[in-house]
């Protein structure tokens, strides 16, 4: 990549580092900290191993794991490696700063890298997204660089595209959300007792609960589909449609099939179904399903 201008991101994009790297997009891994304080990179454990361990520990009354950001020194080493491989400009796009310290740690890491390598330019960008909404913005930034836009202009245009990305999720297991402080104990008790699925919408970088909750898992996924279809009715066909699941591939296939009339004629690019992996799994638990969409202003 000698003399290259590149876009980098983190593993909250829900795309495997191998696939991302094949597209020329390096990802810095996030951390998982378990109840016994042992820590690993999210790339060091498969989703199956992750859910097995998390389920085993929670069944024993242990707390679910937590996620944490790479520290500034890890970001420095990440940027240093890219520089040594020939990168001269790096657009570093990360998971929403409202739900993670990744962006702020990237900013500090970029300062260290700029001090060490004055000829390296790094632009750290808050995607205000997560999972595939974050990934869609990363891909858009890559295209902008290919078109020759200056990195500062890429950064500003990515922020302009944030409202073009939408994500809706149905979450069937509330234990993880309660443990991470995303829902109250009362909400968790009511939803669990009445067999409700919580619905969430990514809005301005924050996940908001949508009311009323759905009655059961099936209705939850149907409501997610309905929300995306309402957005499509307002905005027209998206450029990209993504399907995300945690733990159970059948959920992804179900959502993919439900939206087949939108993507199967080739006008809309379908991404997935993708396994969200440990980072989203920590908070949503197994059994969640989500749909993401991205509207290209050029369409």
JONORFEN-V753030 format. One record per helix or strand of 2 or more residues. SS is the DSSP state (A for helix, B for strand). FROM is the first residue (numbers start at 1). TO is the last residue. If there is no record, write none. Layout:
SS|FROM|TO, SS|FROM|TO
This chain:
B|4|10, A|11|13, A|17|22, B|27|28, B|31|33, B|39|41, A|42|44, A|47|59, B|66|68, A|72|84, B|87|94, A|102|116, B|121|126, A|131|146, A|151|164, B|165|171, A|175|179, A|185|193, B|196|203, B|206|215, A|216|235, B|240|245, A|249|258, A|260|263, B|269|275, A|278|284, B|289|294
